[in-house]
Amino acid sequence: MDKNRVYVFDTTLRDGEQVPGCQLTTVEKIEVAKKLEALGVDIIEAGFPISSPGDFQSVVEISKAISEPVICALTRANTKDIDAAAEALRFAKRGRIHTGIGSSDMHIKYKFNSTRDEILQRAVDAVKYARKFTDDVEFYAEDAGRADNEYLARMIEAVIAAGATTVNIPDTNGYCLPDQYGAKIKYLMDHVSNIDKAIISVHCHNDLGLATANTIAGIQNGARQVECTINGIGERAGNTSLEEVAMILKTHHALGYHTNINSKGIYEISNMVSTMMRMPVQPNKAIVGRNAFAHSSGIHQDGVLKHRENYEILNPEDVGINSNAIILTARSGRHALKHHLERLGYKIDKINLDEVYERFLVVADNKKEISDADLLQLMGDGDAKVYDDKGIKVTLLQVVCGDPLRPMATVKLLINGEEREASAAGNGPVNATINAIHAIIKDEIDLDEFSIQAMHGGSEDVSKVNMRVKHNGQSYYGFGYSTDIVNASVHAYVDALNKIY
């Protein structure tokens, strides 16, 4: 076995799905599982079969659909759970049973009302029983983060002797500090006599924001499997983020560890999971957040434009994002302004950049972000009316939708003074409207990002829509506001189109 290989165990479909309101259908789970397979995940924890008929069926169907990764099913330390898992995994090319029990004195006393010796015996019995169905058995010592190290070592040694091939040391409550968790893994490496017969796995929760740090500490001290989720979703504050661990190991070459993750697929699966589970990614989320590669500080913008690595340790393309974003605000400098003016076609050597920058600051002090329309006005290419005449303006929006009606939209656009009209159907009112706009402009434009946010709250609130579209490999942002979500979406899309054209 490659001593520096770190195996990636993804539990998005099990631990991640335990978030209230994030349950997926079996069909959706299969779609996510296939994307995880393409990403290069080694083990997919597909569900907890005994918990519900739906979870059982999902494990069955994912086992049928997936070829490369190991398919894992979770159980508690009892025969009924293990029987259900074994039955659900019967179609898996490579199946794993993940069984375990609490290891901290807190769990032993207050969860199981038992003793250390009794819990240890239950752990051994569960592993032995699971080995009757598969040679690949993982044991989890729940709440290991708060467990006594000497007792934990006894438990791990016993379950490895019973047949466990992977031992999971979870910081179930996200309690440990990185040095404490790393020391716990090292203690097991040094005090479990048969530790070389199993892989140590780390499963960290983010209650104190330390899940990723603890996971890396675990790897540095001997763990070779990481248990994580896409976007770090999971119970309470979530789990270790797959994308963070993968990119830390890829960026810090000196650590000497590697995974099989194809990082260029990270952004795509992040968006898929966010959409399917109805969990928007926070804008400042590491690696995949909307602002992860966006720069508004003048000093940072200048540095990035001169040499990307001045302020970006990651290349956005490495995680599947086409480029960074230079956003104009009152904090932006001359270099960023010059970048956007050149993008709009202005020849910088023919204008007084210092003079334009002074005018820019006056406008920027009164607006959060400066749009291309603002820059055109700033450059004396006319007021808003002139911009509308030269660009694209919505003159009519009519949408019909309902149940069982298929959404239909009719749109009229004023393009360079000429009015054009089209109608189209879609899978929703926004999709139908965008299809109608495409029928008018007849150009290749991809919608990369679409988010809706209520400004204050309530059904009568103003909605803010942010869109990012891609045209000829370049990304453009559009923004729209309205009490009508469809109307706000259309104006956001048209705002992006005006920036393109």
Disulfide bonds with the S-S distance in Angstrom:
none
